[in-house]
């Protein structure tokens, strides 16, 4: 399994567990939140745009909301899309 960028976590983000999805290992923080690496989100977005995966498949496998799956597909990020 792949463990991309696990060393990129800040010192206050302790890994409690690992969640596996589509051949990637996703760190799970102490609070239970999955810490999705940007590389993983981009890969999922590309696979959804190409038709290799559907929104529903990603949503179910990764256990994410519709909104999250669509944002990965569209390549949007909260930090890069300022509200007007």
Residue frames as qw, qx, qy, qz and C-alpha x, y, z in Angstrom:
[[0.000, 0.888, 0.460, 0.000, 0.00, 0.00, 0.00],
 [0.356, 0.559, -0.002, 0.749, 1.01, 3.58, -0.67],
 [0.422, -0.706, -0.398, 0.406, 1.71, 5.97, 2.22],
 [0.402, 0.560, 0.138, 0.711, 2.12, 9.31, 0.46],
 [0.038, 0.595, -0.114, 0.794, 3.24, 12.31, 2.48],
 [0.672, -0.597, -0.437, 0.027, 2.58, 10.93, 5.94],
 [0.595, -0.206, -0.213, 0.747, 5.69, 12.83, 7.03],
 [0.101, 0.409, 0.191, 0.887, 4.08, 16.11, 5.93],
 [0.454, -0.724, -0.493, -0.161, 1.72, 16.20, 8.92],
 [0.056, -0.730, 0.324, -0.599, 2.31, 18.89, 11.52],
 [0.245, 0.197, -0.838, 0.446, 3.54, 17.73, 14.90],
 [0.393, -0.008, 0.513, -0.763, 0.13, 18.33, 16.53],
 [0.797, 0.183, -0.191, -0.544, -1.64, 15.95, 14.09],
 [0.306, -0.337, 0.885, -0.096, -1.00, 12.56, 15.63],
 [0.572, 0.099, -0.651, -0.489, -2.02, 9.57, 13.54],
 [0.626, -0.211, 0.549, -0.512, -4.44, 7.33, 15.38],
 [0.746, 0.199, 0.634, -0.045, -5.24, 4.89, 12.59],
 [0.022, -0.295, 0.624, 0.723, -4.94, 4.32, 8.84],
 [0.670, 0.474, 0.386, -0.422, -7.88, 4.23, 6.39],
 [0.343, -0.161, 0.743, 0.551, -7.30, 2.42, 3.08],
 [0.557, 0.667, 0.333, -0.367, -8.95, 3.52, -0.16],
 [0.696, 0.717, -0.026, -0.027, -8.04, 2.79, -3.78],
 [0.852, 0.212, -0.171, 0.447, -4.55, 1.55, -2.92],
 [0.149, 0.623, -0.281, 0.714, -3.68, 4.54, -0.72],
 [0.510, -0.399, -0.631, 0.428, -3.17, 4.72, 3.02],
 [0.101, -0.725, -0.127, -0.669, -4.99, 7.71, 4.49],
 [0.270, 0.034, -0.670, 0.691, -3.95, 8.84, 7.99],
 [0.426, -0.699, -0.481, -0.314, -6.73, 9.22, 10.56],
 [0.070, 0.533, -0.397, 0.744, -6.13, 11.80, 13.26],
 [0.087, -0.056, -0.818, 0.566, -6.82, 11.48, 16.97],
 [0.404, 0.222, 0.291, -0.839, -10.18, 13.16, 16.44],
 [0.606, 0.293, 0.735, -0.079, -11.22, 10.48, 13.89],
 [0.477, 0.797, -0.008, -0.370, -10.97, 12.76, 10.85],
 [0.836, 0.186, 0.320, 0.406, -9.25, 11.42, 7.77],
 [0.145, -0.772, 0.230, 0.575, -6.41, 13.64, 6.58],
 [0.778, 0.527, 0.327, 0.097, -6.82, 13.41, 2.79],
 [0.458, -0.370, 0.348, 0.730, -3.52, 14.13, 1.00],
 [0.350, 0.670, -0.103, -0.647, -3.80, 16.60, -1.89],
 [0.098, 0.347, -0.834, -0.418, -2.22, 14.03, -4.21],
 [0.169, 0.248, 0.950, -0.092, -5.01, 11.55, -3.38],
 [0.321, 0.655, 0.422, -0.539, -7.78, 14.13, -3.90],
 [0.262, 0.617, -0.410, -0.619, -6.32, 15.13, -7.26],
 [0.010, 0.149, -0.953, -0.264, -6.04, 11.47, -8.34],
 [0.241, 0.433, 0.831, -0.253, -9.66, 10.79, -7.36],
 [0.305, 0.698, 0.111, -0.638, -10.80, 13.93, -9.19],
 [0.186, 0.477, -0.663, -0.546, -8.98, 12.87, -12.35],
 [0.061, 0.060, 0.992, 0.089, -10.43, 9.35, -12.17],
 [0.289, 0.580, 0.637, -0.418, -13.95, 10.77, -11.77],
 [0.285, 0.688, -0.150, -0.651, -13.51, 13.26, -14.63],
 [0.132, 0.355, -0.815, -0.438, -12.23, 10.50, -16.92],
 [0.796, -0.028, -0.211, -0.567, -15.23, 8.29, -16.09],
 [0.451, 0.224, -0.845, 0.182, -13.10, 5.59, -14.49],
 [0.172, -0.289, -0.797, 0.502, -14.95, 6.14, -11.18],
 [0.184, -0.699, -0.473, -0.504, -18.36, 7.60, -10.45],
 [0.199, -0.559, 0.292, -0.750, -19.17, 10.15, -7.75],
 [0.838, -0.363, -0.014, -0.408, -21.17, 7.44, -5.96],
 [0.910, 0.062, -0.327, 0.248, -18.31, 4.93, -5.99],
 [0.362, 0.398, -0.399, 0.742, -15.88, 7.44, -4.50],
 [0.444, -0.512, 0.146, -0.720, -18.46, 8.62, -1.98],
 [0.926, -0.275, -0.112, -0.233, -19.17, 5.06, -0.80],
 [0.855, 0.134, -0.324, 0.382, -15.58, 3.76, -0.79],
 [0.341, 0.340, -0.339, 0.808, -14.06, 6.84, 0.83],
 [0.325, -0.634, -0.656, 0.250, -17.06, 7.44, 3.10],
 [0.151, -0.174, -0.033, 0.973, -17.28, 11.10, 2.12],
 [0.353, 0.616, 0.448, -0.543, -20.23, 13.39, 1.42],
 [0.574, 0.660, 0.427, 0.230, -21.56, 14.22, -2.03],
 [0.046, 0.996, -0.063, -0.036, -20.17, 17.74, -1.58],
 [0.467, -0.645, 0.542, 0.270, -16.67, 16.42, -0.87],
 [0.677, 0.144, 0.647, 0.320, -16.68, 14.02, -3.83],
 [0.423, 0.835, 0.309, 0.170, -17.89, 16.79, -6.18],
 [0.119, -0.955, 0.237, 0.133, -15.22, 19.19, -4.89],
 [0.585, -0.369, 0.631, 0.352, -12.53, 16.57, -5.59],
 [0.611, 0.453, 0.582, 0.288, -13.94, 16.03, -9.08],
 [0.248, 0.940, 0.183, 0.143, -14.08, 19.75, -9.77],
 [0.670, 0.209, -0.200, 0.684, -10.63, 20.30, -8.29],
 [0.155, -0.808, -0.016, -0.568, -11.86, 23.02, -5.99],
 [0.547, -0.115, -0.584, 0.588, -10.33, 23.83, -2.65],
 [0.279, -0.859, -0.414, 0.114, -11.78, 25.91, 0.17],
 [0.460, -0.582, 0.068, 0.667, -8.54, 27.87, 0.45],
 [0.292, -0.081, 0.490, 0.817, -8.33, 28.75, -3.24],
 [0.032, -0.537, -0.640, -0.549, -11.94, 29.79, -3.87],
 [0.058, -0.132, -0.413, 0.899, -12.65, 33.06, -2.02],
 [0.084, 0.682, 0.724, -0.065, -16.27, 34.00, -1.38],
 [0.151, 0.219, 0.170, 0.949, -17.52, 37.27, -2.83]]
